[in-house]
Amino acid sequence: MIYELWYSAAENSYSYFARAADYDEQLSKFMSTTPDAVLRWSYHAKSHFEAMQARNDLLGFGLYVPEPDWEDTFYE
């Protein structure tokens, strides 16, 4: 699964989401509220937890620690 990191200078914020089945709808909603956002980075992940750790690595957030009862999602 490809994950994308978008950045808004106006809001000084990042948004990170997967290119899942609802990607076009999700991106359209996001861009309607954050029109200055630009795609800064994309990552092809084998699992959701891997994608989250890659984002943390890029942004310097440290180790990604999911809640104990969360299960990882794996992609082909």
N, CA, C and O atoms as CSV, one atom per row, in Angstrom:
chain,resi,resn,atom,element,x,y,z
A,1,MET,N,N,0.859,-1.170,0.000
A,1,MET,CA,C,0.000,0.000,0.000
A,1,MET,C,C,0.906,1.233,0.000
A,1,MET,O,O,1.924,1.279,0.690
A,2,ILE,N,N,0.514,2.207,-0.776
A,2,ILE,CA,C,1.260,3.463,-0.806
A,2,ILE,C,C,0.615,4.438,0.167
A,2,ILE,O,O,-0.600,4.635,0.160
A,3,TYR,N,N,1.445,5.037,0.996
A,3,TYR,CA,C,1.022,6.069,1.933
A,3,TYR,C,C,1.628,7.388,1.474
A,3,TYR,O,O,2.735,7.428,0.935
A,4,GLU,N,N,0.883,8.465,1.696
A,4,GLU,CA,C,1.352,9.782,1.282
A,4,GLU,C,C,1.353,10.745,2.463
A,4,GLU,O,O,0.459,10.729,3.309
A,5,LEU,N,N,2.380,11.581,2.493
A,5,LEU,CA,C,2.510,12.618,3.515
A,5,LEU,C,C,2.333,13.965,2.825
A,5,LEU,O,O,3.121,14.335,1.954
A,6,TRP,N,N,1.310,14.682,3.214
A,6,TRP,CA,C,0.994,15.983,2.651
A,6,TRP,C,C,1.308,17.056,3.689
A,6,TRP,O,O,1.138,16.836,4.888
A,7,TYR,N,N,1.770,18.221,3.220
A,7,TYR,CA,C,2.119,19.322,4.126
A,7,TYR,C,C,1.377,20.595,3.752
A,7,TYR,O,O,1.301,20.962,2.579
A,8,SER,N,N,0.836,21.260,4.754
A,8,SER,CA,C,0.179,22.550,4.585
A,8,SER,C,C,1.002,23.611,5.303
A,8,SER,O,O,1.152,23.567,6.524
A,9,ALA,N,N,1.535,24.565,4.544
A,9,ALA,CA,C,2.297,25.659,5.150
A,9,ALA,C,C,1.373,26.587,5.928
A,9,ALA,O,O,1.746,27.084,6.991
A,10,ALA,N,N,0.171,26.825,5.408
A,10,ALA,CA,C,-0.782,27.716,6.086
A,10,ALA,C,C,-1.140,27.204,7.476
A,10,ALA,O,O,-1.296,27.985,8.414
A,11,GLU,N,N,-1.270,25.886,7.600
A,11,GLU,CA,C,-1.621,25.293,8.889
A,11,GLU,C,C,-0.399,24.748,9.625
A,11,GLU,O,O,-0.497,24.334,10.780
A,12,ASN,N,N,0.749,24.751,8.950
A,12,ASN,CA,C,1.974,24.175,9.501
A,12,ASN,C,C,1.686,22.777,10.053
A,12,ASN,O,O,2.008,22.459,11.198
A,13,SER,N,N,1.065,21.949,9.195
A,13,SER,CA,C,0.675,20.620,9.643
A,13,SER,C,C,0.873,19.594,8.531
A,13,SER,O,O,0.917,19.923,7.345
A,14,TYR,N,N,0.990,18.347,8.956
A,14,TYR,CA,C,1.127,17.221,8.045
A,14,TYR,C,C,-0.132,16.354,8.118
A,14,TYR,O,O,-0.780,16.256,9.160
A,15,SER,N,N,-0.459,15.735,6.994
A,15,SER,CA,C,-1.518,14.729,6.942
A,15,SER,C,C,-0.941,13.513,6.240
A,15,SER,O,O,-0.243,13.641,5.233
A,16,TYR,N,N,-1.231,12.339,6.771
A,16,TYR,CA,C,-0.638,11.096,6.278
A,16,TYR,C,C,-1.755,10.094,6.086
A,16,TYR,O,O,-2.459,9.751,7.036
A,17,PHE,N,N,-1.920,9.623,4.857
A,17,PHE,CA,C,-2.972,8.639,4.632
A,17,PHE,C,C,-2.620,7.716,3.478
A,17,PHE,O,O,-1.744,8.001,2.662
A,18,ALA,N,N,-3.334,6.604,3.440
A,18,ALA,CA,C,-3.067,5.554,2.460
A,18,ALA,C,C,-3.823,5.808,1.162
A,18,ALA,O,O,-4.875,6.447,1.150
A,19,ARG,N,N,-3.270,5.301,0.085
A,19,ARG,CA,C,-3.952,5.347,-1.216
A,19,ARG,C,C,-4.876,4.137,-1.304
A,19,ARG,O,O,-4.685,3.251,-2.138
A,20,ALA,N,N,-5.870,4.115,-0.439
A,20,ALA,CA,C,-6.832,3.007,-0.357
A,20,ALA,C,C,-7.957,3.229,-1.366
A,20,ALA,O,O,-7.916,4.167,-2.162
A,21,ALA,N,N,-8.948,2.364,-1.322
A,21,ALA,CA,C,-10.063,2.416,-2.272
A,21,ALA,C,C,-10.780,3.768,-2.254
A,21,ALA,O,O,-11.281,4.207,-3.288
A,22,ASP,N,N,-10.837,4.431,-1.103
A,22,ASP,CA,C,-11.519,5.718,-0.989
A,22,ASP,C,C,-10.572,6.912,-1.145
A,22,ASP,O,O,-10.902,8.024,-0.734
A,23,TYR,N,N,-9.409,6.684,-1.730
A,23,TYR,CA,C,-8.368,7.710,-1.834
A,23,TYR,C,C,-8.873,8.988,-2.511
A,23,TYR,O,O,-8.678,10.080,-1.978
A,24,ASP,N,N,-9.511,8.871,-3.663
A,24,ASP,CA,C,-9.953,10.059,-4.392
A,24,ASP,C,C,-10.912,10.906,-3.556
A,24,ASP,O,O,-10.797,12.130,-3.514
A,25,GLU,N,N,-11.845,10.252,-2.902
A,25,GLU,CA,C,-12.792,10.968,-2.044
A,25,GLU,C,C,-12.076,11.604,-0.855
A,25,GLU,O,O,-12.330,12.759,-0.514
A,26,GLN,N,N,-11.190,10.852,-0.236
A,26,GLN,CA,C,-10.446,11.349,0.921
A,26,GLN,C,C,-9.579,12.551,0.528
A,26,GLN,O,O,-9.538,13.549,1.247
A,27,LEU,N,N,-8.894,12.455,-0.604
A,27,LEU,CA,C,-8.035,13.546,-1.059
A,27,LEU,C,C,-8.863,14.776,-1.415
A,27,LEU,O,O,-8.466,15.900,-1.109
A,28,SER,N,N,-9.998,14.574,-2.053
A,28,SER,CA,C,-10.869,15.695,-2.415
A,28,SER,C,C,-11.344,16.452,-1.168
A,28,SER,O,O,-11.310,17.682,-1.136
A,29,LYS,N,N,-11.779,15.724,-0.160
A,29,LYS,CA,C,-12.210,16.353,1.097
A,29,LYS,C,C,-11.051,17.089,1.757
A,29,LYS,O,O,-11.205,18.211,2.241
A,30,PHE,N,N,-9.897,16.447,1.771
A,30,PHE,CA,C,-8.718,17.050,2.391
A,30,PHE,C,C,-8.336,18.346,1.679
A,30,PHE,O,O,-8.083,19.359,2.332
A,31,MET,N,N,-8.293,18.324,0.348
A,31,MET,CA,C,-7.887,19.499,-0.409
A,31,MET,C,C,-8.918,20.623,-0.328
A,31,MET,O,O,-8.568,21.792,-0.493
A,32,SER,N,N,-10.181,20.286,-0.076
A,32,SER,CA,C,-11.197,21.333,0.065
A,32,SER,C,C,-11.011,22.122,1.357
A,32,SER,O,O,-11.390,23.291,1.433
A,33,THR,N,N,-10.431,21.489,2.367
A,33,THR,CA,C,-10.195,22.184,3.641
A,33,THR,C,C,-8.756,22.658,3.788
A,33,THR,O,O,-8.458,23.492,4.643
A,34,THR,N,N,-7.858,22.124,2.951
A,34,THR,CA,C,-6.439,22.466,3.030
A,34,THR,C,C,-5.905,22.670,1.603
A,34,THR,O,O,-5.090,21.878,1.129
A,35,PRO,N,N,-6.361,23.724,0.922
A,35,PRO,CA,C,-6.036,23.874,-0.497
A,35,PRO,C,C,-4.563,24.114,-0.807
A,35,PRO,O,O,-4.137,23.905,-1.943
A,36,ASP,N,N,-3.782,24.545,0.167
A,36,ASP,CA,C,-2.362,24.789,-0.099
A,36,ASP,C,C,-1.487,23.551,0.115
A,36,ASP,O,O,-0.273,23.616,-0.078
A,37,ALA,N,N,-2.084,22.434,0.507
A,37,ALA,CA,C,-1.299,21.225,0.814
A,37,ALA,C,C,-0.561,20.724,-0.425
A,37,ALA,O,O,-1.074,20.751,-1.543
A,38,VAL,N,N,0.665,20.265,-0.177
A,38,VAL,CA,C,1.489,19.691,-1.245
A,38,VAL,C,C,1.976,18.318,-0.798
A,38,VAL,O,O,2.255,18.088,0.378
A,39,LEU,N,N,2.067,17.435,-1.744
A,39,LEU,CA,C,2.586,16.099,-1.455
A,39,LEU,C,C,4.079,16.212,-1.208
A,39,LEU,O,O,4.823,16.673,-2.074
A,40,ARG,N,N,4.522,15.789,-0.019
A,40,ARG,CA,C,5.932,15.901,0.344
A,40,ARG,C,C,6.679,14.584,0.252
A,40,ARG,O,O,7.894,14.571,0.054
A,41,TRP,N,N,5.937,13.434,0.398
A,41,TRP,CA,C,6.626,12.155,0.497
A,41,TRP,C,C,5.625,11.034,0.318
A,41,TRP,O,O,4.479,11.139,0.755
A,42,SER,N,N,6.055,9.967,-0.322
A,42,SER,CA,C,5.218,8.777,-0.396
A,42,SER,C,C,6.062,7.564,-0.036
A,42,SER,O,O,7.284,7.564,-0.190
A,43,TYR,N,N,5.383,6.532,0.448
A,43,TYR,CA,C,6.077,5.350,0.956
A,43,TYR,C,C,5.272,4.107,0.616
A,43,TYR,O,O,4.070,4.048,0.876
A,44,HIS,N,N,5.925,3.125,0.042
A,44,HIS,CA,C,5.275,1.851,-0.271
A,44,HIS,C,C,5.530,0.901,0.902
A,44,HIS,O,O,6.656,0.451,1.115
A,45,ALA,N,N,4.476,0.603,1.657
A,45,ALA,CA,C,4.593,-0.196,2.874
A,45,ALA,C,C,4.023,-1.594,2.694
A,45,ALA,O,O,3.073,-1.799,1.938
A,46,LYS,N,N,4.614,-2.550,3.398
A,46,LYS,CA,C,4.100,-3.919,3.419
A,46,LYS,C,C,3.048,-4.102,4.500
A,46,LYS,O,O,2.297,-5.077,4.486
A,47,SER,N,N,2.995,-3.145,5.453
A,47,SER,CA,C,1.976,-3.196,6.503
A,47,SER,C,C,1.718,-1.781,7.011
A,47,SER,O,O,2.502,-0.863,6.772
A,48,HIS,N,N,0.602,-1.629,7.717
A,48,HIS,CA,C,0.247,-0.324,8.281
A,48,HIS,C,C,1.268,0.122,9.325
A,48,HIS,O,O,1.694,1.277,9.327
A,49,PHE,N,N,1.657,-0.783,10.203
A,49,PHE,CA,C,2.618,-0.419,11.241
A,49,PHE,C,C,3.956,-0.005,10.622
A,49,PHE,O,O,4.604,0.919,11.114
A,50,GLU,N,N,4.373,-0.681,9.547
A,50,GLU,CA,C,5.611,-0.301,8.861
A,50,GLU,C,C,5.485,1.127,8.321
A,50,GLU,O,O,6.415,1.925,8.435
A,51,ALA,N,N,4.339,1.436,7.739
A,51,ALA,CA,C,4.109,2.776,7.197
A,51,ALA,C,C,4.172,3.831,8.295
A,51,ALA,O,O,4.749,4.901,8.101
A,52,MET,N,N,3.591,3.535,9.427
A,52,MET,CA,C,3.596,4.487,10.532
A,52,MET,C,C,5.008,4.695,11.078
A,52,MET,O,O,5.373,5.815,11.437
A,53,GLN,N,N,5.806,3.624,11.144
A,53,GLN,CA,C,7.175,3.769,11.609
A,53,GLN,C,C,7.999,4.578,10.613
A,53,GLN,O,O,8.827,5.395,11.015
A,54,ALA,N,N,7.781,4.358,9.321
A,54,ALA,CA,C,8.502,5.114,8.297
A,54,ALA,C,C,8.198,6.609,8.420
A,54,ALA,O,O,9.096,7.441,8.292
A,55,ARG,N,N,6.930,6.944,8.668
A,55,ARG,CA,C,6.554,8.346,8.881
A,55,ARG,C,C,7.264,8.902,10.108
A,55,ARG,O,O,7.813,10.003,10.068
A,56,ASN,N,N,7.252,8.145,11.189
A,56,ASN,CA,C,7.936,8.604,12.400
A,56,ASN,C,C,9.420,8.807,12.157
A,56,ASN,O,O,10.003,9.778,12.638
A,57,ASP,N,N,10.034,7.896,11.412
A,57,ASP,CA,C,11.458,8.023,11.096
A,57,ASP,C,C,11.721,9.309,10.308
A,57,ASP,O,O,12.656,10.050,10.612
A,58,LEU,N,N,10.901,9.565,9.309
A,58,LEU,CA,C,11.077,10.747,8.475
A,58,LEU,C,C,10.946,12.032,9.280
A,58,LEU,O,O,11.734,12.963,9.109
A,59,LEU,N,N,9.956,12.079,10.153
A,59,LEU,CA,C,9.674,13.296,10.918
A,59,LEU,C,C,10.418,13.362,12.253
A,59,LEU,O,O,10.302,14.351,12.977
A,60,GLY,N,N,11.174,12.323,12.579
A,60,GLY,CA,C,11.946,12.324,13.822
A,60,GLY,C,C,11.112,12.104,15.068
A,60,GLY,O,O,11.453,12.609,16.138
A,61,PHE,N,N,10.015,11.352,14.945
A,61,PHE,CA,C,9.114,11.123,16.076
A,61,PHE,C,C,9.503,9.932,16.947
A,61,PHE,O,O,8.892,9.724,17.995
A,62,GLY,N,N,10.493,9.150,16.549
A,62,GLY,CA,C,10.888,7.993,17.350
A,62,GLY,C,C,10.087,6.749,17.016
A,62,GLY,O,O,9.503,6.632,15.939
A,63,LEU,N,N,10.073,5.833,17.952
A,63,LEU,CA,C,9.441,4.528,17.754
A,63,LEU,C,C,7.920,4.654,17.696
A,63,LEU,O,O,7.310,5.305,18.544
A,64,TYR,N,N,7.315,4.028,16.691
A,64,TYR,CA,C,5.852,3.960,16.599
A,64,TYR,C,C,5.385,2.833,17.501
A,64,TYR,O,O,5.818,1.690,17.352
A,65,VAL,N,N,4.501,3.156,18.438
A,65,VAL,CA,C,3.999,2.159,19.385
A,65,VAL,C,C,2.471,2.145,19.314
A,65,VAL,O,O,1.813,3.029,19.861
A,66,PRO,N,N,1.909,1.139,18.637
A,66,PRO,CA,C,0.448,1.058,18.563
A,66,PRO,C,C,-0.136,0.632,19.911
A,66,PRO,O,O,0.574,0.140,20.787
A,67,GLU,N,N,-1.420,0.830,20.050
A,67,GLU,CA,C,-2.102,0.373,21.248
A,67,GLU,C,C,-1.966,-1.156,21.337
A,67,GLU,O,O,-1.918,-1.824,20.304
A,68,PRO,N,N,-1.903,-1.717,22.546
A,68,PRO,CA,C,-1.679,-3.160,22.700
A,68,PRO,C,C,-2.701,-4.052,21.990
A,68,PRO,O,O,-2.359,-5.150,21.550
A,69,ASP,N,N,-3.937,-3.598,21.875
A,69,ASP,CA,C,-4.961,-4.448,21.264
A,69,ASP,C,C,-5.124,-4.222,19.753
A,69,ASP,O,O,-5.989,-4.837,19.130
A,70,TRP,N,N,-4.302,-3.350,19.165
A,70,TRP,CA,C,-4.381,-3.108,17.727
A,70,TRP,C,C,-3.665,-4.216,16.974
A,70,TRP,O,O,-2.620,-4.704,17.404
A,71,GLU,N,N,-4.240,-4.605,15.848
A,71,GLU,CA,C,-3.605,-5.611,14.990
A,71,GLU,C,C,-3.110,-4.907,13.726
A,71,GLU,O,O,-3.778,-4.025,13.187
A,72,ASP,N,N,-1.940,-5.312,13.272
A,72,ASP,CA,C,-1.367,-4.757,12.059
A,72,ASP,C,C,-2.159,-5.234,10.838
A,72,ASP,O,O,-2.748,-6.315,10.858
A,73,THR,N,N,-2.169,-4.436,9.796
A,73,THR,CA,C,-2.774,-4.798,8.522
A,73,THR,C,C,-1.650,-5.008,7.531
A,73,THR,O,O,-0.805,-4.130,7.361
A,74,PHE,N,N,-1.622,-6.163,6.870
A,74,PHE,CA,C,-0.565,-6.471,5.915
A,74,PHE,C,C,-1.106,-6.360,4.501
A,74,PHE,O,O,-2.257,-6.706,4.232
A,75,TYR,N,N,-0.256,-5.869,3.595
A,75,TYR,CA,C,-0.630,-5.667,2.203
A,75,TYR,C,C,0.196,-6.566,1.310
A,75,TYR,O,O,1.320,-6.941,1.645
A,76,GLU,N,N,-0.377,-6.905,0.170
A,76,GLU,CA,C,0.330,-7.770,-0.783
A,76,GLU,C,C,1.192,-6.930,-1.685
A,76,GLU,O,O,1.873,-7.463,-2.561
